[in-house]
Each structure stands twice: as structure tokens, then as C-alpha cells.
Amino acid sequence: MRQETSIIKNVDWFTIGIYVVLVISGWFSIYGAVYNFEDTPFWDFSFRYGKQLLWIGCSLVIATILLSLDNRIYSIFAYVIYGAAILLLLATFGLAHDIKGSRSWLTLGPVSVQPAEFAKIAACLAVAKLMSSYGFKLGNLADTAKLLALMLLPPLLIIMQKETGSALVYSALFLVLYREGMPGVFLFLGLCATVFFIVAIRFGGEPIIPLVPEGESYGTYLVMLMILVIQCGFLYVFLKDMTSIKILSAGNAVIFTVAYLLYKLFDLPIHFTWVAYGSIFFSICYMVAMTISRNKLTYLGIAAFMLCSVAYAHIADHAFTKVLQPHQQVRIKVTLGMINDPKKADYNVNQSKIAIGSGGFFGKGFLQGTQTKLKYVPEQDTDFIFCTVGEEHGFLGSTFVLLLFLVLILRIIYLAERQRALFNRIYGYGVASIFFFHLAINIGMVLGLTPVIGIPLPFFSYGGSSLWGFTILLFIFLRLDASRTEYMAN
């Protein structure tokens, strides 16, 4: 009885209040998206808003149970929970039915469950358990390998289910590693990989005119130029070596000037992409020479970055065409402006933007939206639920929802920072990272800023698995926070 009183006293009711407001707001949005002008009661379970009420009730029961459990079980059974999640993901290959080309749902009687939604929780717990274990060092090769295996196994299995969007969520966990001491350069390298991929794909089919004959493309050429610029940035940030920057800049300028003059004056068929390769080769040789002469491995690291970047630029197109599904390729092309197909490929996004834009500043009012009521927006109660918010409640309502999410994420970070147990802090940052990823990608998807990858908006999108998953993710952390003053052995 004393323990229950302590939990009630110490639990962060402010975060619970935000959770309740978000869940209620999400339900009204689902009601607005599904409402069809008929006089039907809120609790009609033949409609999705009625089913969502049931999921909400179950979520409140789950939250209560999680808060009443001993906080130590989450650390003690972290690997067991992770193993169970992996088994559930494996079970989908033999038991799941094909739904829209994906085998990611397990049917349990009248209820369908998506294991991928719960695997995120297991991954956060397992990562927190490993990183908080005695003797773990992020810089140690063996420890890092174990950590990456824990983080990459679930998304690998999810990709095999043909759910690439859900798999990408796990990339958010790298933000946790940054908080726990991972050098910021690794985040920058991840950003470079993303930019290189986008540039290589977006400009891969566009010729360099008039510089290069025979139809060479901008994509690879621009990536090579970016690598040369980043090389100089690394030299300045890590070594403050202005001399090397001047030598390399002058050398590369000479290479490109000579090549251009040969092409312009003598009409030679110069391949400027190969000229860029030559500049990179010159830069790599210089870095190796500096490594030997100055005995600094940082130069060799920069050379390795350049070499790997060139290889990555070449495999980007292969990965795009061979790894991604055709519909995923189309979605990326639509986002990058490579194709314009308002009736098919980019229909969802166009209708979503029309719905949000039609809401104006104040919105059309609850249940007064035309785009959503007339079902112009596909998936408007799941992945595109935010367009209902924008149309009915306008800029003000949308801003209010986004601010609620911002306050929730910042609050979770604040709670994570006040934890005494390393396990609690790492798990808390995992929770914040996953919420942030879902929010950023879903809103970007609805606004046409990111590809449509089919991930839900927390607490808003219809679905029991989604709501339960986010509820469990959050309330485990709130239970850990409620006992933050207790000593918990890792």
C-alpha cells in the first residue's frame, strides 16, 4: 500500500495530462475523419471511432497496470522482452496474411496485432539494458557490435515483411547513442549519406550540359564535388590545417581548369565526372602522404571517408532500383519532384495538402470539412489523420497539436536527464527519439516534404497496435521515473 501511494505521489502527472489531451484530440480527429453525416452514436463499434474508444479504454488499463508493476522488472526482463518481440516478428513470416503486399499483421481472433509496433519498445529496453551494463563502452569494438546487432535485427526482419517505413523508425535510436557519447561526426556522416543518396537519385538522369557530351549525369558529378568540399571542412574542423586546404583547393582548381580548357579549346570529349574522380584520387593520395609524414591517423580517416563516399554514390542507384519496392521508388520520386502524377502516385499528398490549405487560419469547424467528409483523402484516419486537423481546425488547431507534441518530447527529455539510473535515462531518450521520428516523418509526409512511408501519428492515427505501442512505450518510462530516487542495479 505504501508503494502504491509513493507511485501516485511521484508519477509525472503533467506528462500524463499531455497524453490524455493528445489521445482525446486524436479520437475527435478520427471521428471527424470517419463521420458520414448520419446520426450514429459515438460508441458504435461498427465504425472506427467506436473501435478506437475501445482501444483507448484498453490503453488506460494497460497504463494503470504498467504503473503498478515493480520498476525493476523492465531492466531484469529487458532481454526476455526483446527475445519475445523477435519471435513475434519471425512468426509473421508463417502466420501473417498478405495485406496490401505486407505480411506484418498477426490475427488473434477478432483482433489484428502488428508486432513491429511493440518491437520498438523491446529494442529501447534492450539497448538501455546493454548500454547500462557494467563495463560497457561505446567506443569498444565488441560492445559496439553487440549494440548494433540489437538495433539492426528488428528493422531487418521488418524490412523482410515489406514494411520499410516501420523499419526506418529504428534509425532514431542513433540519437540515443549521440547523447551517450557517440561523436557528432557520426551523425554528420549519416546526414551526408542521406544527402548523397538524394542528390544521386534526383539528378541521376539529368545530363551535364554543356560541359559534358555523351549524356553524363549531374548526380554522381555533384556528389563528387560535395565530397571535395566536405574534405576541406574536415581538415579545418579536426586539424585546423589551412595549408593543406589551400594546397588541395589549388590542386583541384588546376585539374578542373585544365580539363575545361581542353574541352573548350580543343573540343576533346572530356568526361567531367572522371575529372572529379581524378581530383578525389589526388586528394586521397595527399591524405595518405600527410598521414605518413605527420603520423596523424585523422588524415587517413578523411581519405577513408572520401573512398567510402565514392563507393556509396555508386551503389545508391543500385539500392534504389533493386532494394526498394516499385511503389516506394515512386513515392520518393514524387517527393523529389522527379515525376508528377496527380491522379495516381502523388494523389494522396495533393489531396492532403488541399485539405490542410482549405482550413485556412481558423479552420472550417468540427465535422465541417469537405475534403475529409467526401473521402477525397485516402487513409485520412490513419497515416493522413493530420489533414483532418488542418482542415477542421486550421492553422491554429494544427499549431496547438504540434506544440503539444513538442512539449511532450521536451518533457520526456527533461525527465530522462533527471534520472539517477543510467538504464532509465537511456530508455527515456529512446522514447523521446521514437516520438520525434514519428512526428517529423508523419507531418512531413502529409505536407509532401518527405516520402509517404506509412507510419502513424502517435495517439492520433487509428489503430489499436499503434495506440497500445505508444502507450506502453511512454508509461514504462513514467514508471521508471516515478522510482527514480530508488537505487536500481543494472
C-alpha positions as a printed Julia matrix, in Angstrom:
490×3 Matrix{Float64}:
   0.0     0.0     0.0
   2.91    2.28    0.77
   4.4     1.56   -2.67
   1.13    2.46   -4.43
   0.92    5.74   -2.52
   4.51    6.54   -3.49
   3.82    5.9    -7.17
   0.73    8.1    -7.14
   2.74   10.85   -5.5
   5.86   10.6    -7.65
   4.44    9.87  -11.1
   4.69   12.78  -13.51
   1.06   13.84  -13.83
   1.96   16.67  -16.2
   3.09   14.16  -18.85
   0.02   12.02  -18.21
  -2.12   15.13  -18.73
  -0.47   15.77  -22.12
  -1.02   12.12  -23.01
  -4.73   12.34  -22.16
  -5.2    15.55  -24.18
  -3.43   14.02  -27.19
  -5.46   10.81  -27.02
  -8.76   12.69  -26.73
  -7.78   15.06  -29.55
  -6.81   12.07  -31.64
 -10.17   10.41  -31.07
 -12.07   13.56  -32.13
  -9.9    13.71  -35.25
 -10.73   10.08  -36.08
 -14.42   10.81  -35.51
 -14.17   13.81  -37.82
 -12.4    11.75  -40.48
 -14.89    8.86  -40.37
 -18.13   10.81  -39.74
 -20.55   10.44  -42.65
 -23.41   12.85  -41.77
 -25.51   10.06  -40.25
 -26.82   10.24  -36.71
 -24.73    7.46  -35.19
 -23.64    7.23  -31.51
 -20.03    7.71  -30.51
 -19.81    4.14  -29.21
 -20.99    2.42  -32.4
 -18.32   -0.28  -32.77
 -19.13   -0.84  -36.43
 -17.3     2.43  -37.1
 -13.63    3.1   -36.48
 -14.26    5.85  -33.95
 -16.24    3.35  -31.86
 -13.43    0.81  -32.07
 -10.91    3.49  -31.18
 -12.86    4.17  -27.96
 -12.35    0.52  -27.1
  -8.61    0.77  -27.85
  -8.41    3.9   -25.67
 -10.12    2.13  -22.78
  -7.71   -0.79  -23.1
  -4.79    1.66  -23.23
  -5.85    3.23  -19.92
  -5.99   -0.23  -18.35
  -2.55   -1.05  -19.76
  -1.15    2.26  -18.47
  -2.52    1.54  -14.98
  -1.0    -1.94  -14.94
   2.4    -0.64  -16.1
   2.46    1.96  -13.34
   1.58   -0.66  -10.71
   4.36   -3.09  -11.65
   7.74   -3.15   -9.93
  10.05   -0.8   -11.83
  12.91   -3.34  -11.7
  11.2    -5.86  -13.98
  11.77   -3.66  -17.02
  15.52   -3.91  -16.57
  15.6    -7.52  -15.38
  13.45   -8.83  -18.22
  14.66   -6.44  -20.95
  16.37   -9.19  -22.96
  13.44  -11.57  -22.43
  11.04   -8.96  -23.79
  13.39   -8.35  -26.71
  13.57  -12.06  -27.48
   9.77  -12.35  -27.37
   9.47   -9.43  -29.8
  11.91  -11.08  -32.2
   9.9   -14.32  -32.05
   6.71  -12.4   -32.84
   8.39  -10.78  -35.83
   9.57  -14.2   -37.02
   6.07  -15.6   -36.54
   4.67  -13.16  -39.08
   6.53  -14.94  -41.89
   4.48  -18.09  -41.37
   1.25  -16.84  -39.8
   0.58  -13.36  -41.17
  -1.73  -12.81  -44.11
  -0.76  -10.67  -47.07
  -2.34   -7.23  -46.57
  -1.58   -4.72  -49.34
   1.68   -6.55  -50.1
   2.83   -6.64  -46.46
   2.98   -9.56  -44.05
   3.21   -7.67  -40.77
  -0.1    -8.4   -39.01
  -0.93  -11.34  -36.71
  -4.62  -12.14  -36.36
  -5.7   -13.14  -32.85
  -9.41  -13.87  -33.12
 -11.24  -10.6   -33.86
  -8.1    -8.54  -33.18
  -5.17   -7.94  -35.54
  -1.82   -7.02  -33.96
   1.25   -5.56  -35.64
   4.36   -6.87  -33.81
   6.51   -4.11  -35.31
   4.74   -1.55  -33.1
   5.79   -3.43  -29.96
   9.28   -4.35  -31.17
  10.24   -0.67  -30.79
   9.6    -0.93  -27.06
  11.65   -4.12  -26.8
  14.52   -2.54  -28.75
  14.56    0.5   -26.44
  14.64   -1.73  -23.35
  17.38   -3.98  -24.76
  19.53   -1.04  -25.86
  19.14    0.59  -22.43
  19.99   -2.7   -20.71
  23.14   -3.29  -22.76
  24.44    0.27  -22.58
  23.85    0.47  -18.83
  25.56   -2.87  -18.13
  28.81   -2.9   -16.18
  31.9    -2.3   -18.29
  30.07   -1.3   -21.47
  31.96    1.21  -23.57
  30.54    2.73  -26.72
  33.99    3.0   -28.25
  34.8    -0.68  -27.67
  34.53   -2.68  -30.9
  32.9    -5.75  -29.33
  30.39   -3.69  -27.31
  29.53   -1.55  -30.32
  29.0    -4.66  -32.45
  26.58   -6.1   -29.87
  24.71   -2.8   -29.72
  24.37   -2.53  -33.48
  23.15   -6.13  -33.65
  20.41   -5.35  -31.12
  19.4    -2.22  -33.02
  19.51   -3.64  -36.55
  17.93   -7.09  -36.12
  14.31   -5.86  -35.66
  14.36   -3.47  -38.65
  15.96   -6.18  -40.8
  13.08   -8.54  -40.01
  10.55   -5.75  -40.56
  12.04   -4.97  -43.97
  11.61   -8.63  -44.87
   7.92   -8.14  -44.03
   7.97   -5.36  -46.68
   7.38   -2.65  -44.07
  10.27   -0.31  -44.86
   8.61    2.66  -43.16
   8.35    0.93  -39.79
  11.95   -0.24  -40.11
  13.24    3.31  -40.58
  11.94    4.25  -37.12
  14.86    2.39  -35.55
  17.3     4.89  -37.04
  16.01    7.3   -34.37
  17.86    5.24  -31.74
  21.15    6.63  -33.04
  20.14    9.91  -31.35
  20.35    7.99  -28.06
  23.92    6.98  -28.87
  24.78   10.62  -29.52
  23.51   11.56  -26.05
  25.59    8.79  -24.51
  28.87    9.88  -26.02
  28.88    8.97  -29.69
  30.88   11.65  -31.57
  28.76   14.07  -33.52
  30.73   13.29  -36.66
  28.78   10.03  -36.99
  25.5    11.95  -37.15
  27.09   14.17  -39.77
  28.14   11.1   -41.76
  24.54    9.88  -41.61
  23.4    13.27  -42.91
  25.98   13.03  -45.71
  24.72    9.57  -46.67
  21.17   10.92  -46.89
  22.16   13.95  -48.96
  24.37   11.89  -51.28
  21.54    9.44  -51.86
  19.04   12.21  -52.64
  21.41   14.05  -54.99
  22.47   10.86  -56.81
  18.85    9.81  -57.34
  17.35   13.23  -58.03
  19.9    14.31  -60.64
  20.97   10.88  -61.85
  19.12   11.16  -65.14
  19.95   14.78  -65.96
  22.87   15.43  -68.33
  25.61   17.93  -67.65
  25.08   20.5   -70.4
  27.09   21.97  -71.99
  30.16   20.79  -70.1
  29.98   17.1   -70.88
  28.98   15.3   -74.04
  27.64   11.77  -74.21
  24.98   12.35  -71.58
  26.86   12.18  -68.3
  24.63   12.9   -65.31
  24.7    15.57  -62.68
  24.03   13.14  -59.84
  27.41   11.43  -59.45
  29.26   14.57  -60.52
  27.64   16.73  -57.85
  28.27   14.11  -55.17
  31.98   14.09  -56.1
  32.14   17.88  -55.77
  30.4    17.71  -52.39
  32.95   15.15  -51.19
  35.78   17.52  -52.13
  34.16   20.38  -50.2
  33.47   18.23  -47.12
  37.09   17.09  -47.18
  38.22   20.68  -46.68
  35.68   21.08  -43.89
  37.09   18.05  -42.07
  40.63   19.4   -42.43
  39.59   22.65  -40.8
  37.39   21.24  -38.02
  39.61   18.37  -36.9
  43.12   19.54  -37.81
  42.97   23.32  -38.38
  45.25   22.62  -41.35
  44.78   25.66  -43.57
  47.95   24.83  -45.53
  46.5    21.51  -46.73
  43.19   23.19  -47.56
  44.99   25.74  -49.77
  47.12   23.08  -51.48
  44.15   20.83  -52.21
  41.94   23.7   -53.34
  44.64   24.98  -55.7
  45.42   21.49  -56.99
  41.78   20.66  -57.69
  41.21   24.05  -59.3
  44.12   23.38  -61.66
  42.75   19.93  -62.55
  39.28   21.27  -63.4
  40.66   24.33  -65.25
  42.94   22.24  -67.45
  40.12   19.81  -68.21
  37.74   22.64  -69.14
  40.31   24.31  -71.39
  40.99   21.03  -73.17
  37.28   20.58  -73.76
  36.61   24.19  -74.78
  39.68   24.94  -76.89
  40.38   21.55  -78.45
  36.86   20.12  -78.43
  38.05   16.99  -76.63
  35.33   14.64  -75.24
  36.2    15.33  -71.62
  34.18   13.37  -69.04
  33.97   15.76  -66.13
  32.77   13.04  -63.79
  36.09   11.32  -64.38
  37.84   14.63  -63.81
  36.13   14.73  -60.4
  37.36   11.2   -59.76
  40.85   12.37  -60.61
  40.58   15.21  -58.1
  39.42   12.81  -55.4
  42.27   10.42  -56.22
  44.72   13.32  -55.94
  43.19   14.3   -52.58
  43.32   10.73  -51.23
  46.99   10.4   -52.22
  47.71   13.69  -50.47
  45.95   12.49  -47.31
  47.95    9.25  -47.27
  51.18   11.22  -47.7
  50.22   13.53  -44.82
  49.39   10.52  -42.64
  52.9     9.18  -43.18
  54.73   12.49  -42.87
  52.86   13.83  -39.82
  51.94   10.5   -38.24
  48.3    11.53  -37.76
  45.58    8.99  -38.47
  42.99   11.73  -38.88
  44.27   12.3   -42.42
  43.81    8.62  -43.15
  40.3     8.8   -41.71
  39.43   11.63  -44.11
  40.83    9.6   -47.0
  38.71    6.63  -45.93
  35.62    8.86  -45.81
  36.24   10.01  -49.38
  36.81    6.49  -50.67
  33.69    5.13  -48.94
  31.62    8.07  -50.17
  32.59    7.4   -53.77
  31.62    3.74  -53.38
  28.36    4.73  -51.68
  27.46    7.11  -54.5
  27.8     4.26  -56.97
  25.64    1.8   -55.03
  22.9     4.38  -54.26
  21.22    3.91  -57.62
  21.5     0.13  -57.36
  19.95    0.19  -53.88
  17.17    2.47  -55.12
  16.23    0.28  -58.07
  16.89   -3.18  -56.63
  16.16   -2.97  -52.89
  13.15   -0.65  -52.69
   9.75   -1.8   -53.92
   8.37   -0.1   -57.08
   5.73    1.83  -55.12
   8.41    3.04  -52.7
  10.53    4.24  -55.6
   7.56    6.15  -57.0
   6.89    7.82  -53.64
  10.5     9.01  -53.4
  10.42   10.28  -56.97
   7.22   12.19  -56.25
   8.74   13.8   -53.15
  11.89   14.78  -55.05
   9.85   16.24  -57.9
  11.12   13.71  -60.44
   7.63   12.76  -61.58
   4.25   14.48  -61.47
   1.26   12.16  -61.41
  -1.6    13.94  -59.58
  -4.11   11.19  -60.35
  -2.05    8.26  -59.1
   1.4     8.5   -57.5
   1.01   11.83  -55.71
  -2.77   11.83  -55.36
  -2.71   11.22  -51.59
  -0.27   14.03  -50.86
  -2.02   16.51  -53.18
  -5.4    15.87  -51.6
  -3.88   16.12  -48.13
  -2.31   19.49  -48.91
  -5.59   20.71  -50.4
  -7.43   19.67  -47.23
  -4.93   21.36  -44.91
  -4.76   24.5   -47.04
  -8.55   24.79  -47.25
  -8.72   25.02  -43.46
  -7.15   28.46  -43.51
  -6.24   30.13  -40.23
  -9.2    29.15  -38.06
 -10.41   26.0   -39.85
 -13.82   25.09  -41.21
 -15.06   23.8   -37.87
 -15.54   20.38  -36.31
 -17.25   18.0   -38.78
 -17.4    20.78  -41.39
 -14.51   19.67  -43.58
 -15.38   18.89  -47.18
 -12.23   17.13  -48.35
 -12.36   14.68  -45.47
 -16.13   14.24  -45.35
 -16.28   13.45  -49.05
 -13.37   10.98  -48.65
 -11.03   12.71  -51.07
  -8.03   11.89  -48.86
  -7.14    8.18  -48.72
  -6.08    6.8   -45.32
  -7.36   10.01  -43.71
  -8.0     8.34  -40.35
  -4.61    6.57  -40.19
  -1.44    7.84  -41.86
  -3.04   11.09  -43.1
  -5.01   11.92  -39.95
  -3.27   15.3   -39.63
  -5.07   16.6   -42.73
  -8.33   16.32  -40.76
  -6.82   18.5   -38.04
  -5.68   21.06  -40.61
  -9.0    21.25  -42.46
 -11.32   21.37  -39.45
  -9.19   23.42  -37.05
  -6.92   25.35  -39.4
  -3.52   26.78  -38.66
  -4.39   27.44  -35.02
  -5.51   23.88  -34.34
  -2.55   22.39  -36.19
  -0.14   24.6   -34.26
  -1.78   23.59  -30.98
  -1.31   19.88  -31.79
   2.31   20.36  -32.83
   3.04   22.36  -29.68
   1.52   19.59  -27.57
   3.87   17.08  -29.16
   6.81   19.44  -28.73
   6.03   19.88  -25.03
   5.68   16.1   -24.63
   9.06   15.39  -26.24
  10.83   18.14  -24.31
   9.22   16.92  -21.09
  10.43   13.37  -21.72
  13.96   14.68  -22.3
  13.74   16.67  -19.07
  12.59   13.59  -17.17
  15.35   11.5   -18.75
  18.01   13.97  -17.64
  16.92   13.81  -14.0
  17.23   10.02  -13.78
  19.79    8.56  -11.4
  19.89    5.17  -13.09
  21.64    5.01  -16.45
  19.11    2.44  -17.7
  16.26    4.89  -17.07
  17.98    7.76  -18.84
  18.87    5.75  -21.94
  15.37    4.33  -22.19
  13.88    7.81  -21.77
  15.93    9.16  -24.65
  14.84    6.19  -26.73
  11.21    7.11  -26.07
  11.81   10.76  -27.0
  13.69    9.79  -30.18
  10.93    7.49  -31.41
   8.2    10.06  -30.75
  10.25   12.71  -32.55
  10.85   10.49  -35.58
   7.18    9.57  -35.92
   6.08   13.18  -35.56
   8.62   14.62  -38.01
   8.15   11.99  -40.72
   4.35   11.78  -40.46
   3.85   15.55  -40.61
   6.44   15.83  -43.38
   4.67   13.04  -45.25
   1.28   14.75  -45.03
   2.78   18.05  -46.22
   4.71   16.44  -49.07
   8.12   17.16  -47.5
   9.06   13.5   -47.0
   8.15   10.35  -48.93
   4.96    8.53  -47.96
   6.31    5.61  -45.92
   3.21    4.76  -43.92
   3.99    5.45  -40.27
   1.29    6.65  -37.83
   1.0     9.9   -35.92
   1.27    8.96  -32.21
  -2.08    8.92  -30.35
  -3.91   10.3   -33.41
  -3.82    7.65  -36.12
  -6.47    4.96  -35.87
  -5.33    1.54  -34.67
  -5.06   -0.47  -31.5
  -1.49   -1.67  -32.08
  -0.26    1.87  -32.64
  -2.05    3.34  -29.62
  -1.09    0.48  -27.31
   2.5     0.54  -28.52
   2.96    4.26  -27.85
   1.13    3.98  -24.52
   3.37    1.15  -23.32
   6.47    2.96  -24.57
   5.57    6.1   -22.6
   4.19    4.58  -19.4
   7.13    2.23  -18.85
   9.27    5.34  -18.72
   6.83    7.12  -16.41
   7.0     4.11  -14.08
  10.8     4.23  -14.13
  10.71    7.97  -13.46
   8.33    7.52  -10.52
  11.02    5.39   -8.83
  13.99    7.48   -9.9
  15.16    8.02   -6.32
  15.49    4.29   -5.74
  18.75    2.51   -6.46
  18.4     0.09   -9.34
  21.23   -2.29  -10.08
  21.97   -2.62  -13.76
